[in-house]
Amino acid sequence: MQIDQDCNTLSRLILLPACWVLLGAHALAADITGVWASDPALCAKIFVKRGSTVMLSKDADLYGSGFVIDGRKIRGRLANCTIKTTKEDGDVVHLLAACATDVMLSNFQLTLRVVDQNKIVRIFPGVSDMQMAYERCTLR
């Protein structure tokens, strides 16, 4: 009887922290899902909505930069990507994605620092002073 209780206690001690780790990792991935623009005041000019799908407009480059993260997909102006791996390091998220353009397929690394729920900063590894801030768009 004592052995059963000890095993129960041990399994709770091991499984509970494991669940916290798994749930915590999932929460951050949800934080980067959304429509992101370099200037949130111009979201309506950078993005268009077709049904339930949000895409970059033809003239998006005239108004700023942006992309859409939808689950494991990233859509940009010139490429569509599928996220292969995600690694979190504090408030920094490293993504490795397989991307397709009209011309070729390639792997792409994207590093984002999560500032808050509605702001991320793209970091360019190897170029210490280069960063680009994006804010979450709310499209109607």
Residue, then its C-alpha position, 0 to 999 in steps of 0.5 A: m500500500q505504501i509503495d502505491q502511495d509513493c509511486n502516486t506522489l512521485s508521478r505527480l511530482i514529475l508530471l505536474p512540472a512537465c505539464w507546466v513546461l508544455l503549456g508554457a511553451h504553447a502559450l508563447a506560440a499563440d502570442i505570435t499568431g496574427v497580422w503584423a505590420s511595421d506601421p499599425a496605422l496603415c494596416a488597412k493599406i498593407f493588408v486585404k481580407r478575402g473571406s477569412t484569409v488575410m493577405l498583403s495587398k498589391d501595394a503593401d510595399l508602398y506603405g510598409s512591411g508586414f506578414v501574417i503568422d497563422g498557426r504554422k504558416i507565415r505569409g509574406r509579400l513574396a513567399n509562403c512558409t511553413i514553420k518547421t521548428t520553433k525554439e524559445d529563449g526567454d522572450v526571443v523566438h527562433l523560427l526555422a521555416a521552409c519557404a516557397t517563392d515563385v522561383m525557388l524553395s529555401n529554408f529561412q530563419l526568423t528571429l523575433r523578440v516578443v515585447d508585449q502582446n501586440k508588439i514584436v521586434r525582428i532581429f537580424p542575427g549577425v547584424s547587431d544594430m539592425q532590428m525592425a519593429y512590428e505591431r499587431c493589426t486589428l482588421r475589420 
